[in-house]
Amino acid sequence: MRSPDILRLIVLAAVLAGCNLTTAPPTPTLAPTQPPTFAPIITPLPVDVTPINPDCPQTPNNWIPYTVEEGDNLSTLAEQTGSTVTELMANNCLENPDQLFAGFVIYLPPVISP
């Protein structure tokens, strides 16, 4: 056998030895079973804000004013505050849950930290 043939065989053997030729699939990594939880924080506004409907008599005294931000909706706000869409609509004298716009001030129940 010639020297170049031996060199080729050595290189081929080294390449094959470095390959992982197993047939078993890789072990899967388990994903977390639950997403991380967080307590939503709703920052109260100063008392001198004007609510969406200032003539609404149903707003409970212990509820706090909240300025609606882009992307907010009553469903999410209700979930974050432990209330319902119906309760938020009634206590803010809202007729249509889809008529909520950024910059509106509504009242929300206080969030109790866990």
Residue, then its C-alpha position, 0 to 999 in steps of 0.5 A: m500500500r502506498s503512503p497516500d493511501i495509508l494517510r487517506l485511511i487514517v484520515l477517514a478513520a479519524v473522521l468516522a471515529g469523531c461522528n456520533l452514529t447512534t440510532a437513539p433519538p436525543t433525550p427531550t428536555l421537559a418544558p415547565t408545566q405551568p407558566p410563571t405567575f405574577a401579580p398584576i400591579i395597577t398604579p392608582l392615579p391622583v384623586d383629581v382625575t376625571p372618570i370616563n363617566p363622572d355622573c356614574p353614581q355606582t362607583p364604589n368608594n374603595w375602587i381606584p381610578y385607572t387610566v386605560e392603556e393601549g391594549d387594555n380591555l375589560s376582560t383582562l382588567a377584570e381578570q387582573t383585579g379578580s372581578t368580572v366584565t359585568e361588574l366593571m361595566a356596572n360600576n363604571c356605567l359603561e354600556n358597551p365593553d368594546q368602547l374602551f380607549a387609551g386615556f379613559v379613566i375607569y375605576l377598578p377594585p383594589v388588587i390585594s397582593p398575594 
